[in-house]
Amino acid sequence: METTTVNQFRDNLKNFVEQVVSQHVPLRVTRRAGADFVVMSAEDWERDQETLYVLQNTSLMRQIATSSATHNAGSGYAPTREQVDEITGV
């Protein structure tokens, strides 16, 4: 994560925003008197919120662990070719 001061951020707002959005790298802005803050794109924030939701949902994490175990054991569900074609739209 890159860091800048609040004064530099204010002076170069447009450039910093473009950088954060295009490179998908959050920017930490430091202040002399007060807490720092982070600027990130809305897309990245939404992605992080979805990830946090999944990680905090114990039922969903249990389903993922079970699915991973059956996949690794080769005993998971295997769709037919027709089902795969239907899912992928082929």
Sequence and secondary structure as in RCSB ss.txt:
>XXXX:A:sequence
METTTVNQFRDNLKNFVEQVVSQHVPLRVTRRAGADFVVMSAEDWERDQETLYVLQNTSLMRQIATSSATHNAGS
GYAPTREQVDEITGV
>XXXX:A:secstr
 EEEEHHHHHHTHHHHHHHHHHHT  EEEE SSS  EEE  HHHHHHHHHHHHHHH HHHHHHHHHHHHHHHHT 
S    HHHHHHHHT 
